[in-house]
Amino acid sequence: MKVAVVVFPGSNCDIDLYEALTSVCQAQAEYVSYQQDNLSGFDAVMLPGGFSYGDYLRCGAIARFSKIMPAIKAFADDGKPVFGTCNGFQILTEAGLLPGALKKNDSLKFVCKTVDLRVENNQTIFTRLYQQAEQIKLPIAHAEGSYYADQATLAELEANHQVVFRYVGENPNGSLHDIAGITNRRGNVLGMMPHPERAVEALLGNTDGLRLFKSLLSGNLKEAIN
């Protein structure tokens, strides 16, 4: 599997994703500039955290108009895996690839800590190596991570099992339904505020994020597309 790590102006977690894939998982990955318009040859796409375009206007709101985005949308429409963490999640919602939006944390402060999560759906291409309802720990680092959607959208997310990760114990940002990560209806696009790429080695103090990458890399792409 060949993975594209998209780099926007202001991305700062692109290296984390790249190293998690190549150094830890021994996978093939390449950086792809926001100025490119083609993703042919890649089997999965990842959007990193950071501050694309300085978070001006609204997080992810300018990145959605980048030259690469039509190719990412077409990639997702083909049923291929697309993953976004933190700012990547914000970009996916702004681009309409995932429902809802990310607003300022209820505390109106930047939050950087490790949080407790529950795996709500282990039947996705990203979570198949986790146990259902397993509790894990992952780091977060964001000021605009409070997930919001209208009640109809929330009901649909719950009914279709699109909530993949949920905060347990403390809700660090005020996300509705304690939502930390969701997929699209088809299940091939995942966005989440926590950073699994920062929890892939014992040296980092935590390996709970490693199985997300291994789930994707060991998966059957035909299964994902179908």
Solvent accessible surface area in square Angstrom, and as a share of the most:
residue,aa,sasa,rsa
1,M,70,0.31
2,K,50,0.21
3,V,0,0.00
4,A,0,0.00
5,V,0,0.00
6,V,0,0.00
7,V,40,0.23
8,F,4,0.02
9,P,47,0.30
10,G,42,0.41
11,S,22,0.14
12,N,82,0.42
13,C,2,0.01
14,D,18,0.09
15,I,108,0.55
16,D,49,0.26
17,L,0,0.00
18,Y,58,0.22
19,E,73,0.33
20,A,2,0.02
21,L,0,0.00
22,T,29,0.17
23,S,65,0.42
24,V,39,0.22
25,C,23,0.14
26,Q,142,0.63
27,A,21,0.16
28,Q,106,0.47
29,A,9,0.07
30,E,76,0.34
31,Y,97,0.37
32,V,10,0.06
33,S,39,0.25
34,Y,59,0.23
35,Q,109,0.48
36,Q,94,0.42
37,D,90,0.47
38,N,90,0.46
39,L,12,0.06
40,S,88,0.57
41,G,59,0.57
42,F,21,0.09
43,D,43,0.23
44,A,1,0.00
45,V,0,0.00
46,M,1,0.00
47,L,0,0.00
48,P,1,0.01
49,G,0,0.00
50,G,10,0.10
51,F,94,0.39
52,S,2,0.01
53,Y,57,0.22
54,G,41,0.39
55,D,36,0.19
56,Y,158,0.60
57,L,148,0.73
58,R,127,0.46
59,C,10,0.06
60,G,2,0.01
61,A,3,0.02
62,I,60,0.31
63,A,0,0.00
64,R,83,0.30
65,F,149,0.62
66,S,7,0.05
67,K,120,0.51
68,I,0,0.00
69,M,2,0.01
70,P,90,0.57
71,A,16,0.13
72,I,0,0.00
73,K,66,0.28
74,A,55,0.42
75,F,10,0.04
76,A,6,0.04
77,D,104,0.54
78,D,81,0.42
79,G,0,0.00
80,K,63,0.27
81,P,1,0.01
82,V,0,0.00
83,F,1,0.00
84,G,0,0.00
85,T,0,0.00
86,C,8,0.05
87,N,3,0.01
88,G,0,0.00
89,F,1,0.00
90,Q,9,0.04
91,I,0,0.00
92,L,0,0.00
93,T,13,0.08
94,E,28,0.13
95,A,10,0.07
96,G,60,0.58
97,L,26,0.13
98,L,4,0.02
99,P,45,0.28
100,G,30,0.29
101,A,43,0.33
102,L,16,0.08
103,K,88,0.37
104,K,118,0.50
105,N,0,0.00
106,D,98,0.51
107,S,60,0.39
108,L,137,0.68
109,K,143,0.60
110,F,108,0.45
111,V,21,0.12
112,C,93,0.56
113,K,84,0.36
114,T,76,0.44
115,V,8,0.05
116,D,53,0.27
117,L,0,0.00
118,R,72,0.26
119,V,0,0.00
120,E,38,0.17
121,N,21,0.11
122,N,22,0.11
123,Q,150,0.67
124,T,15,0.09
125,I,15,0.08
126,F,0,0.00
127,T,0,0.00
128,R,70,0.26
129,L,75,0.37
130,Y,3,0.01
131,Q,124,0.55
132,Q,99,0.44
133,A,57,0.44
134,E,41,0.18
135,Q,119,0.53
136,I,5,0.02
137,K,103,0.44
138,L,1,0.00
139,P,25,0.16
140,I,1,0.00
141,A,16,0.12
142,H,6,0.02
143,A,31,0.24
144,E,36,0.16
145,G,0,0.00
146,S,0,0.00
147,Y,1,0.00
148,Y,107,0.41
149,A,5,0.04
150,D,80,0.41
151,Q,127,0.56
152,A,77,0.60
153,T,32,0.19
154,L,1,0.01
155,A,61,0.47
156,E,88,0.40
157,L,2,0.01
158,E,56,0.25
159,A,76,0.59
160,N,43,0.22
161,H,128,0.57
162,Q,9,0.04
163,V,5,0.03
164,V,0,0.00
165,F,1,0.00
166,R,34,0.12
167,Y,5,0.02
168,V,18,0.10
169,G,87,0.84
170,E,99,0.44
171,N,48,0.25
172,P,13,0.08
173,N,1,0.01
174,G,25,0.24
175,S,4,0.02
176,L,57,0.29
177,H,80,0.36
178,D,54,0.28
179,I,2,0.01
180,A,1,0.00
181,G,0,0.00
182,I,0,0.00
183,T,4,0.02
184,N,27,0.14
185,R,167,0.61
186,R,125,0.46
187,G,19,0.18
188,N,1,0.01
189,V,1,0.00
190,L,0,0.00
191,G,0,0.00
192,M,0,0.00
193,M,1,0.01
194,P,0,0.00
195,H,2,0.01
196,P,0,0.00
197,E,5,0.02
198,R,79,0.29
199,A,0,0.00
200,V,6,0.04
201,E,71,0.32
202,A,86,0.67
203,L,166,0.83
204,L,98,0.49
205,G,67,0.65
206,N,32,0.17
207,T,61,0.35
208,D,35,0.18
209,G,0,0.00
210,L,31,0.15
211,R,69,0.25
212,L,1,0.00
213,F,0,0.00
214,K,88,0.37
215,S,0,0.00
216,L,4,0.02
217,L,40,0.20
218,S,80,0.52
219,G,18,0.18
220,N,83,0.42
221,L,48,0.24
222,K,153,0.65
223,E,99,0.44
224,A,12,0.09
225,I,59,0.30
226,N,151,0.78
